[in-house]
């Protein structure tokens, strides 16, 4: 029995206000002669196109209180369903594979690191998600209230790398699965292009189709995943111990825990984007808990499934051969013995990756607009299309290096998010606890923090992360002391250093500059 679902109009969609009123503020406009400037013409043209084609017209503009949609009781369930749908995808299976396959951890060690790493990483995501209804602002617009107008653009650039990088990884895994299902008769290239095109359609049409798609996409996924558990589960190796001496095993546990934490925490810079149409009266506590439940349950299930598959590659020759081909081939091998039906399940699983692509692709279209006033003139759907082209090309170029991309990219991107979270939490709890936020000044640089304190704390946090990071291409001097392969501590040290430095710097900034 499926959970009750809210009607489309209950929680999302555009305002019924005219599109003409939803213009990016701060753009040069002609208000004296009555003649349209070049920028006026661009805005008028894109507004008409969006209205005619049925696309979401709103970009980075704040969603005012009177523009929000009514909140039904089932809307809170939709929050959990959204995160479950996004995460019940094969990319998280591939992430779980890394525990036994790359870090040589046992099933139990990998499982504990994965579940608790995902739990810890999901807490900041749930926290950031609560700011969507309160502020009506997209996540990295909200970042201006801590980082300032200009430093926040650094966060936007780093977030774009995360969003497009995740979409690239998803496309590669989907291509690998479809190629394996076809027995090699379908190239990975074709699979990548097919999935990229489907995700482009969903993200281009906007938030209404995005929520509608995510509401139901998880149903076929959970079916084929339970079939995979039944087919592959008896072959999981749950008894082989971790490999290496005590210190090396500890380093592997720390690195895999950090990797799973990074996979979850990197949703934070986009978490509020999906809930800006919820009313201001929305319960923050319910948004937090429904987000945390949806994220943790879906992450844990998928990571455990991947860990189980990877544990079997050392005892099952068929799985070992498939793993040598690709991550996707190993996932398809898990359906071995089911014949044509198993291949069908593989196709469903591959297409399910669209759910994980549309979220970052949608947020990328918005974040491109935040880069500058003139970037805001370009419609969201154009930026979405540009983003799809970028991650598709990158997927085609990196389709044979997925393991290296996974182990290095995810952890590296998690560092800056942890640092930003530390600054955001302290700004709220220490400096905004009583005076709050003025959400109407989101596009007024002179009324936002200067951002010097946040930028310095951000950079100091990065120094700490670099000293304690453990990647294939570089192991920091402090991380090198943990085992023969190092232990990744970049997230924790970066968070701590930024948290220590920010309060005194912010106090001085407010005292000297007044904001």
C-alpha positions in Angstrom: 0.0 0.0 0.0 1.5 3.3 -1.0 1.6 6.4 1.1 -1.1 9.0 0.4 0.1 11.7 -1.9 -0.8 15.4 -2.0 -2.4 16.9 -5.1 -0.1 18.8 -7.4 -1.6 22.1 -6.5 -1.2 21.5 -2.8 2.5 22.1 -2.5 4.2 23.2 -5.7 3.9 25.0 -8.9 4.3 28.5 -10.0 2.5 31.5 -8.6 -0.6 32.5 -10.5 0.8 36.0 -10.7 1.7 37.3 -14.0 5.2 36.3 -15.3 5.9 39.9 -16.0 6.1 40.6 -12.3 8.7 37.9 -11.8 11.7 39.7 -13.1 15.2 39.5 -11.8 15.9 42.6 -9.7 18.9 44.7 -10.3 18.8 44.4 -14.1 19.3 47.7 -16.0 15.8 48.8 -17.2 14.5 51.9 -18.9 11.9 53.6 -16.7 12.1 57.1 -18.1 11.5 57.0 -21.9 9.1 54.1 -22.0 11.2 52.4 -24.7 12.4 48.8 -24.2 16.1 48.3 -23.6 17.9 45.3 -24.9 17.4 43.7 -21.5 13.7 44.4 -21.5 13.3 42.7 -24.9 15.2 39.6 -23.7 13.0 39.4 -20.6 9.8 39.9 -22.5 10.8 37.3 -25.1 11.7 34.6 -22.6 8.6 35.3 -20.5 6.4 34.8 -23.5 8.2 31.6 -24.4 8.0 30.2 -20.9 4.3 31.0 -20.7 3.5 29.5 -24.2 5.6 26.4 -23.7 4.4 25.8 -20.1 7.8 26.0 -18.6 8.5 27.2 -15.0 9.0 31.0 -15.4 10.4 31.7 -12.0 14.2 31.7 -11.6 16.0 33.0 -8.5 13.3 35.5 -7.5 12.1 35.1 -3.9 8.7 33.4 -3.6 6.6 35.8 -1.6 4.3 34.6 1.2 1.1 35.3 -0.8 2.5 33.3 -3.7 2.9 30.1 -1.8 0.7 27.1 -2.3 -1.7 25.6 0.3 -0.3 23.0 2.6 -2.1 19.7 2.8 -1.5 17.1 5.5 0.1 14.8 2.9 2.6 17.5 1.9 4.9 16.5 4.7 4.9 12.9 3.4 5.9 14.3 0.0 9.1 15.6 1.6 10.2 12.1 2.6 9.0 10.6 -0.7 11.0 13.2 -2.6 14.3 12.3 -0.9 13.5 8.6 -1.2 12.8 8.8 -4.9 16.0 10.8 -5.5 18.2 8.3 -3.6 16.7 4.9 -4.6 19.1 4.9 -7.6 22.0 2.7 -8.8 24.6 5.4 -8.1 24.3 4.8 -4.4 24.7 1.0 -5.0 27.9 1.9 -6.8 29.0 4.0 -3.9 28.5 1.1 -1.5 30.6 -1.1 -3.7 33.7 0.9 -2.7 33.7 -0.3 0.9 34.8 -3.9 0.2 36.2 -3.3 -3.3 38.4 -0.3 -2.7 38.9 0.0 1.0 39.0 -3.8 1.6 36.5 -3.6 4.5 34.3 -6.5 5.7 30.6 -6.5 5.2 30.0 -5.5 8.8 32.6 -2.7 8.8 31.4 -1.3 5.5 27.7 -1.5 6.6 28.4 0.4 9.9 30.4 3.1 8.2 27.9 3.5 5.4 24.8 3.7 7.6 26.2 6.1 10.2 28.1 8.1 7.6 24.9 8.7 5.6 23.0 9.5 8.8 25.5 12.2 9.9 25.7 13.6 6.4 21.9 13.8 6.1 21.5 15.9 9.2 22.8 19.2 7.6 20.7 18.5 4.5 17.5 18.2 6.6 18.5 21.4 8.4 19.1 23.4 5.2 15.8 22.1 3.7 13.9 23.8 6.5 15.0 27.2 5.2 13.1 26.9 1.9 9.6 27.5 3.4 10.8 30.2 5.9 12.8 32.3 3.4 11.2 31.6 0.1 14.7 31.8 -1.3 16.7 29.3 -3.1 19.5 27.7 -1.1 22.5 29.7 -2.4 20.5 32.9 -2.3 20.2 32.1 1.4 23.9 31.7 1.4 24.3 35.4 0.7 23.0 36.0 4.3 26.2 34.4 5.7 28.8 34.6 2.9 27.9 38.0 1.5 27.2 39.0 -2.1 30.5 38.3 -3.7 32.0 35.4 -1.5 28.7 33.5 -1.9 29.5 33.2 -5.7 32.4 31.0 -4.8 29.9 28.6 -3.1 27.8 28.8 -6.3 30.8 27.8 -8.5 31.7 24.9 -6.2 28.0 23.8 -6.1 27.8 23.8 -9.8 30.8 21.4 -9.9 28.9 19.1 -7.5 25.6 19.2 -9.4 27.1 18.6 -12.8 29.5 16.0 -11.4 26.8 14.0 -9.8 24.7 14.1 -13.0 27.8 12.9 -14.9 28.3 9.9 -12.6 24.7 9.0 -12.9 24.8 9.0 -16.6 27.9 6.8 -16.7 26.3 4.2 -14.4 23.1 4.2 -16.4 25.1 3.7 -19.6 27.0 0.8 -18.0 23.9 -0.9 -16.8 22.1 -0.6 -20.2 25.2 -1.8 -22.0 25.5 -4.8 -19.7 21.8 -5.7 -20.1 22.3 -5.6 -23.9 25.3 -7.9 -23.6 27.6 -5.2 -25.0 25.5 -4.7 -28.1 24.5 -1.3 -26.8 27.4 1.0 -26.2 27.7 3.0 -22.9 27.7 6.1 -25.1 24.1 5.4 -26.3 22.9 4.7 -22.7 24.4 8.0 -21.5 22.7 10.0 -24.1 19.3 8.3 -23.6 19.3 9.0 -19.8 20.5 12.6 -20.3 17.7 13.4 -22.8 15.0 12.1 -20.4 16.4 14.1 -17.5 16.6 17.2 -19.7 12.8 17.0 -20.4 11.9 16.7 -16.7 14.2 19.5 -15.5 13.3 21.9 -18.3 9.6 21.8 -17.6 10.3 22.9 -14.0 9.3 22.3 -10.4 5.8 21.1 -11.0 6.8 18.2 -13.2 9.9 17.6 -11.0 7.7 17.0 -7.9 5.2 15.0 -9.9 7.9 12.8 -11.4 9.6 12.2 -8.0 6.2 11.3 -6.4 5.9 8.1 -8.4 9.4 7.3 -9.7 10.4 5.4 -6.6 7.6 2.8 -7.0 9.1 0.8 -9.9 12.6 1.3 -8.3 11.7 -0.3 -5.0 10.1 -3.2 -6.8 13.2 -4.1 -8.9 15.5 -3.4 -5.9 13.6 -5.9 -3.7 14.0 -8.4 -6.6 17.7 -7.7 -6.6 17.9 -8.4 -2.8 16.2 -11.7 -3.3 18.3 -12.7 -6.3 21.7 -11.5 -5.0 21.3 -11.6 -1.2 22.1 -15.3 -0.7 25.5 -14.7 -2.4 26.6 -11.8 -0.1 29.8 -12.6 1.8 29.1 -11.5 5.4 31.9 -13.4 7.1 35.2 -12.4 5.4 37.1 -9.9 7.7 38.6 -6.6 6.7 42.1 -6.8 5.2 45.2 -5.1 6.7 46.7 -4.3 10.1 44.6 -2.6 12.8 45.7 1.0 11.9 45.2 0.4 8.1 41.7 -1.0 8.7 40.9 2.0 11.0 42.1 4.3 8.1 39.9 2.5 5.7 36.9 2.8 8.0 37.4 6.5 8.5 37.8 7.1 4.7 34.7 5.1 3.7 32.7 6.7 6.5 33.8 10.1 5.2 32.9 9.2 1.7 29.4 8.2 2.6 29.0 11.3 4.7 30.2 13.4 1.7 27.7 11.7 -0.6 24.8 12.8 1.7 26.0 16.2 2.8 26.5 17.5 -0.7 22.7 17.7 -1.1 22.8 20.6 1.4 23.5 23.5 -1.0 20.4 22.6 -3.0 18.1 21.3 -0.3 15.9 24.4 0.2 15.3 24.7 -3.6 12.6 22.1 -3.6 10.5 23.6 -0.8 10.3 27.3 -1.5 6.6 27.0 -2.5 5.7 25.6 0.9 4.0 28.3 3.1 5.9 30.2 5.8 3.7 28.4 8.4 5.2 25.0 7.5 6.6 23.2 10.5 10.4 23.3 10.5 10.5 20.3 12.7 8.4 18.2 10.4 10.4 19.2 7.3 13.6 18.3 9.2 12.4 14.9 10.4 10.7 13.9 7.1 13.9 14.9 5.2 16.1 13.1 7.6 14.0 9.9 7.5 13.7 9.9 3.7 17.5 10.5 3.2 18.7 8.1 5.8 16.4 5.2 5.0 17.1 5.4 1.2 20.8 5.9 1.6 21.2 3.0 4.0 19.2 0.6 1.9 21.1 1.4 -1.3 24.5 1.5 0.3 24.0 -1.9 2.0 22.9 -3.4 -1.3 26.1 -2.2 -2.9 28.2 -3.4 0.0 26.6 -6.9 -0.4 27.3 -7.0 -4.1 30.9 -6.0 -3.6 31.4 -8.5 -0.8 30.6 -11.3 -3.3 33.2 -10.4 -6.0 35.8 -12.2 -4.0 33.9 -15.5 -3.7 31.7 -15.5 -6.9 33.6 -15.8 -10.2 30.7 -14.4 -12.3 30.5 -11.3 -10.2 34.3 -10.9 -10.2 34.2 -11.0 -14.0 31.3 -8.5 -14.2 33.1 -6.2 -11.8 36.2 -6.1 -14.0 33.9 -4.9 -16.8 32.1 -2.1 -14.9 30.1 -1.2 -11.8 27.0 -1.4 -13.9 27.8 -4.9 -15.1 28.2 -6.1 -11.5 24.8 -4.7 -10.7 23.2 -6.5 -13.6 25.1 -9.7 -12.6 23.1 -9.5 -9.3 20.0 -10.4 -11.4 21.8 -13.5 -12.7 19.5 -16.5 -13.0 16.4 -14.4 -13.8 17.0 -14.5 -17.5 15.1 -11.9 -19.6 13.2 -10.7 -16.6 16.5 -9.9 -14.9 17.5 -7.8 -17.9 14.2 -6.0 -17.7 14.8 -5.2 -14.1 18.2 -3.9 -15.1 16.7 -1.5 -17.6 14.2 -0.2 -15.0 17.1 0.3 -12.5 19.1 2.2 -15.2 16.2 4.5 -16.1 15.6 5.1 -12.4 18.8 7.1 -12.3 16.9 9.9 -14.0 15.4 10.6 -10.5 18.9 11.3 -9.2 19.8 13.4 -12.2 16.8 15.8 -12.3 17.4 17.2 -8.8 21.0 18.5 -9.4 20.2 19.4 -13.0 17.2 21.5 -11.8 19.2 23.2 -9.1 22.1 23.9 -11.6 19.8 25.9 -13.8 19.0 28.2 -10.8 22.5 28.4 -9.5 23.8 29.6 -12.9 21.5 32.6 -12.6 22.9 33.4 -9.1 26.3 34.0 -10.6 25.4 37.5 -11.7 22.7 40.0 -12.7 23.2 39.4 -16.4 23.3 35.6 -15.9 19.9 36.0 -14.3 18.6 37.4 -17.6 19.1 34.0 -19.2 16.1 31.8 -18.5 16.4 28.8 -16.2 15.5 26.3 -19.0 18.4 27.6 -21.1 20.8 27.1 -18.2 19.3 23.7 -17.7 20.0 22.8 -21.3 23.5 24.1 -21.0 24.1 22.0 -17.9 22.8 18.8 -19.6 25.2 19.3 -22.4 28.1 19.8 -20.0 27.5 16.8 -17.9 26.7 14.6 -20.9 30.0 15.5 -22.6 31.9 14.9 -19.3 30.2 11.6 -18.9 31.2 10.5 -22.4 34.8 11.5 -21.7 35.0 9.9 -18.3 33.0 6.8 -18.8 36.0 4.5 -18.3 37.2 6.1 -15.1 34.2 5.9 -12.8 35.9 4.4 -9.8 38.5 7.2 -9.7 35.9 9.9 -10.2 33.8 8.4 -7.4 36.5 8.1 -4.7 38.1 11.4 -5.4 35.3 13.7 -6.5 32.7 13.0 -3.8 35.1 13.4 -0.9 36.7 16.5 -2.3 33.3 18.2 -2.8 32.2 17.3 0.6 34.9 19.4 2.3 33.6 22.8 1.2 30.0 21.9 2.1 31.0 21.0 5.7 32.8 24.3 6.1 29.8 26.3 4.7 27.5 24.4 7.1 29.7 25.4 10.1 29.5 29.1 9.1 25.8 28.9 8.4 24.9 27.3 11.8 27.0 29.8 13.8 25.5 32.8 11.9 22.1 31.7 12.9 22.7 30.6 16.5 25.1 33.4 17.5 24.5 36.4 15.3 20.9 36.0 14.1 19.3 34.4 17.1 17.4 37.5 18.2 17.4 39.8 15.2 16.6 37.2 12.5 16.7 37.7 8.8 15.2 40.2 6.4 14.3 38.0 3.4 13.3 40.9 1.2 16.9 42.1 0.8 18.2 39.0 -1.0 19.2 41.1 -4.0 20.5 44.2 -2.2 24.3 43.8 -1.7 24.5 46.9 0.6 22.1 45.3 3.1 23.8 41.9 3.2 26.9 40.9 5.1 30.1 42.0 3.5 31.4 38.5 3.8 35.0 39.1 4.8 34.7 37.0 8.0 32.9 34.2 6.2 35.5 34.1 3.4 38.4 34.1 5.8 36.8 31.3 7.8 36.0 29.4 4.6 39.6 29.6 3.5 41.0 28.6 6.9 38.6 25.6 6.9 40.0 24.6 3.5 43.5 24.7 4.8 42.5 22.3 7.6 40.7 20.0 5.1 43.8 19.9 2.8 46.1 19.0 5.7 43.8 16.1 6.6 42.5 14.9 3.3 43.3 11.4 2.0 42.8 11.0 -1.7 44.5 8.8 -4.4 46.3 11.9 -5.8 47.2 13.5 -2.5 47.4 12.5 1.2 47.7 15.4 3.7 50.5 15.3 6.2 48.1 14.7 9.1 46.0 12.1 7.3 49.2 10.2 6.3 49.7 9.1 9.9 46.6 6.9 9.8 47.5 3.5 8.4 49.4 2.7 5.2 46.8 4.4 2.9 45.9 7.3 5.2 42.6 8.3 6.8 40.4 11.0 5.4 39.6 13.6 8.1 39.1 16.6 5.9 35.4 17.1 6.6 35.8 17.2 10.3 38.9 19.3 10.6 37.6 21.8 8.0 34.3 22.1 9.8 36.1 22.6 13.2 38.6 25.1 12.0 36.0 27.3 10.3 33.8 27.1 13.4 36.6 28.3 15.6 37.7 31.2 13.4 34.3 32.5 12.2 32.7 33.9 15.5 35.5 36.4 16.4 35.9 37.5 12.8 32.2 38.0 12.3 32.0 40.0 15.6 34.8 42.3 14.3 33.1 42.6 10.9 29.8 43.7 12.4 31.4 46.1 14.9 33.5 47.8 12.2 31.3 47.6 9.2 27.8 47.4 10.8 26.5 44.5 8.8 
